[in-house]
Amino acid sequence: MVSEFGYEGASPAGIAERAEVSKGLVSHCFGGKDRLRETAASTTPGLTRRSALT
């Protein structure tokens, strides 16, 4: 999603749709795309903060 639309263009609703979950779930679990990105970067082997932004 982020690689297609850039960080600014990737909305929480779009991320939720792509993941086939509700927008409310993304919001509840992560509070938004900033925390989702941080969580992904810190828990995914090989994913750096820089690559999580692009």
Sequence and secondary structure as in RCSB ss.txt:
>XXXX:A:sequence
MVSEFGYEGASPAGIAERAEVSKGLVSHCFGGKDRLRETAASTTPGLTRRSALT
>XXXX:A:secstr
 HHHHHHHH  HHHHHHHHTS HHHHHHHHSSHHHHHHHHHHHSTT  HHHHH 
